[in-house]
Amino acid sequence: MHGTTATSATSSITAAATTQWSYLLNAQRLGSSKKAKSGETARSPFHKDYDRLVFSHSFRQLNQKTQVHPLTNQLGIHTRLTHSLEVSCIGRSLGMMAAEKLHDSLSGGLPRGVTPADIGVIIQAACLAHDIGNPPFGHAGEYAIRDWFNHPDRATLLSQLTPTQRLDLIGFEGNAQGFRLLVRNEHHPDKGGMRLTCATLGAFMKYPWLSSHSNPHLTDTSSTALNNATTIRKYGCFASEAQILERLANRLRLPMCAHHDGFARHPLAYLLEAADDICYALIDLEDGIHLDMLSYQEVEPLLLELVGERLGAPPEVLSDAPVRHKLAALRGRAMMRLVDKVTDAFVDKADELLAGTLEGSLFDHCDPSVMNGIDSAKTLAREQIFGHPSKVRMELMANQCLHRLLDALIPLATTLPDSAMSFEQQRLLRLVQSHFNHHHRSLTSNTYDNILNILDYLTGMNDHEAYSLAQDLNGSRSGIW
C-alpha cells in the first residue's frame, strides 16, 4: 500500500511537470491573433521562428558587428553573426540532449507531440537572436551609451523621465533592446514585431524583468543614482515593452522571481546562457591566439581540463599538427563534454528550474572541473584579450564614435520638427526620419519614446555604418573627395 501511495505521488508530480512544460512550450505567436496550427510535422512553428530570424534585416546586420574585436581586418575573426550561428548550434545540441534526458527522468516527460528536436530548434532560434539587439562595437557600445547618459550634463534630460525610464538609459542593455526589436520593431512595427512563438521568446529572455525590478535601490531621483551606472544589474526589458513582457510571461505561466518583482527565467533560457558561455569561453581564446594576444601553450592546458580525463587529448594535440587543427580538435572534445555535463545539471535541477528558484547558472551545478575550466577561460580572456592595448585603443575609438553620434542625435528627442533647428539638426532629422518612416514612427512630445526610437536607429547600425557617420559629423571621412 505504501508503495502504491509513493507511485501515485510520483505520477502526480510527473503529470504536473508535464503540464507546466506544455505552457512553457507554447507555440502561439506573440502579437498575432492567429491560432497555432497543429498537425504540420514537416516545418514546426519553431522552425519558422528560426527562418524568420535568419532572413531578418537585424540578423544580417550582425555580420559587421563586433564580437570582441571592433573593425578588425583579419579574416577568420568572429563577428556577432558567426558567434550567433555557433551559439545556435551548441544550443540545439543542449536542447535535444536535455529533452532526451528529461524524458527518461522522473522529473516528467515532454508533453504529447513535443519531441527533443522541437526543444532543440526552440533554443537554436533563441540563440540565433540572443545578440540581435547589441549596438555597434558590442559591449564597448553598451558601455559607451551608458556612459553618455550617465554624464552629469544629461541630468536635465533625465529629469523629464520616470525612475524606471532613467534606469533604462543609464544602464542601457542590449538584451532589452533585443526584446524590443523582436516584439515591436522588426517586420510588423508596433503590431507584434517578428511575431515569434512564446516558447522561443521565453528561451530568449535571459532577464525577464525591468531595470527597476533588479535595481530597486537606484529608483530615486538623486544624483547618486545618476552616478551608479556601473552598479546597475542586468535586465531584459525596457519600460516601453513592460506590458508585452507581462503578456508573454502569463502565456508561459512563468512564476515570479524569488529575488525581485520580475518574472523567473524560462528553464530553456538557462541552456541558451550555457551555449553562449561555452562559445565565448572557447572561441574568444581561439581568436586571441590568431591575433597574437595569446599563445597556444597558454590555452592548451585549460582546454585539456575542459576535455577531461575520460575523453583525453585528441591525436592532433600529440602530433605536430598545425595550431589551428589542434584547437579545432580540443574545442570539439571540450564542447562534447560540456554539453553532456550541462544537460545533466539541467535534469538534476529540473524541479528548481520549473519553480523558478534555481540559484546561479547551470555551470554552478556541474562538476567542479567544468565550472573551474569555464572560469579559467573567462579569466584568461579578461586579463590578456580584453585588456590588450590594441583592443583598448579600439574601444576608446568606439566610445568616442558613439558619444559623437549621441551628442548629435539625442537632442532631436526634445526638439519638435516645427521649431528652430540648426543645419546639422535638420540634416540629421532627415536621416532619422527615413528610419522612422520605415517603422511608422515620428518624433512626439514624449521624450522617452523619442529617445528609444533614436536608439533604435543608432543600435541598428553595424560598426562600419556608425564609424562612417561619426566621421561625417566630424568632417573627417577620408577618401570622399
Sequence and secondary structure as in RCSB ss.txt:
>XXXX:A:sequence
MHGTTATSATSSITAAATTQWSYLLNAQRLGSSKKAKSGETARSPFHKDYDRLVFSHSFRQLNQKTQVHPLTNQL
GIHTRLTHSLEVSCIGRSLGMMAAEKLHDSLSGGLPRGVTPADIGVIIQAACLAHDIGNPPFGHAGEYAIRDWFN
HPDRATLLSQLTPTQRLDLIGFEGNAQGFRLLVRNEHHPDKGGMRLTCATLGAFMKYPWLSSHSNPHLTDTSSTA
LNNATTIRKYGCFASEAQILERLANRLRLPMCAHHDGFARHPLAYLLEAADDICYALIDLEDGIHLDMLSYQEVE
PLLLELVGERLGAPPEVLSDAPVRHKLAALRGRAMMRLVDKVTDAFVDKADELLAGTLEGSLFDHCDPSVMNGID
SAKTLAREQIFGHPSKVRMELMANQCLHRLLDALIPLATTLPDSAMSFEQQRLLRLVQSHFNHHHRSLTSNTYDN
ILNILDYLTGMNDHEAYSLAQDLNGSRSGIW
>XXXX:A:secstr
 HHHHHHHHHHHHHHHHHHHHHHHT   BTT  S    S  SS HHHHHHHHHHTSHHHHHGGGSBSSSTT   T
T  BHHHHHHHHHHHHHHHHHHHHHHHHHSTT    TT  HHHHHHHHHHHHHHTTTT  TTHHHHHHHHHHHHH
SGGGHHHHTTS HHHHHHHHT  HHHHHHHIIIIISSSTTTTTT  BHHHHHHH SS SBHHHH GGG S SHHH
HT GGG    SB GGGHHHHHHHHHHHT  B SSSSSB   HHHHHHHHHHHHHHHHHHHHHHHHTTSS HHHHH
HHHHHHHHHHH   GGGGTT  HHHHHHHHHHHHHHHHHHHHHHHHHHTHHHHHHT   S GGGGS HHHHHHHH
HHHHHHHHHTTT HHHHHHHHHHHHHHHHHHHHHGGGGG  TTS   HHHHHHHHHHHHHHHHTT    S HHHH
HHHHHHHHHTS HHHHHHHHHHHHT  TT  
